[in-house]
Amino acid sequence: MDGGGRFSQPLNASGLGSGGAPTGFRLRLPRVLRRFSSARRLRAAAPIEQRVPRLAGTALISGLAGAVALAGFVASGRYDAFTAEHGRPLDILARIAGFGVERVTISGISRMYEREVLSAAGIDWRSSVPFLDLDKARERLLAEPLIASVSVRKIYPNEIVINQVEREPAALWQRNGEIQVIAADGTVIDEMRDERYVNLPLVVGEGANARLPEYLAMIEAAGPLGARIKAGTFVSGRRWTLKLDGVDIRLPETGAADALTRLVRIERENRILEKDIIAVDLRMADRVVVRLTEEAAAARAESRKKPKKGTPT
């Protein structure tokens, strides 16, 4: 550059370097940028085998092969068969470590069998204490109609404790030829599978379970006749017919307790239920209609045909 601030050489293609700067001039980068550029060149120059951990490829291929094999094992159904026979893998490991379920203590059991409780909770020899899902076991137990409330807890290393409260069976309910056990509120709590419930009161018909308190009140109102009532049939969703020693007692829709009180009085005075009858109709408040057995009805009809004494034939 001359004294007037001008370059001593012309600014043409021949006077410029390859970077666009005048020949003889050298552009210098700041120190930080030079260091960053050097670091990038060093990293780019490092071989790939130095940047990838040793055996990473082998591990990746092995993992993929294992995943494929596991997926095939599960999809084929062999995993389900294995767990059904031996239990889940985690439970197997826990049992090997000494945490298998060896004892189950059940309190509050009354009408259920221990095997029914264990089956409902999903606990068997394949279970382990650490991996037993308490919430799931409790939900499964509460799904049993006979169980009103329950708690499940673990006692390490080998025990499970179940505290349950059972619903009280109040009656049997017959519907469509099937007999079920119901609680006092009409909830079905069990099936009639054995002789455990044979002495419970019996109600029959659609909706009879929901009217159980009404039926039990009628048995109470029947007084000395209550022990002789074998069953109650809820008719057309409106009224009751009681089965009493082979005699049907037809009650009105309203005032059934009063009708039974009237029957108790008639029985005490006339022993009407000891006669050859098959039904007593109390649906009318001012009278009692009695239906005779076929034999009694035939005998009565025959007696009406015979002439009375002193009557000319």
Summary of the structure (lengths in Angstrom):
residues: 313
radius of gyration: 46.2
end to end distance: 171.1
largest distance: 176.9
contacts: 769
relative contact order: 0.05
helix: 40%
strand: 23%
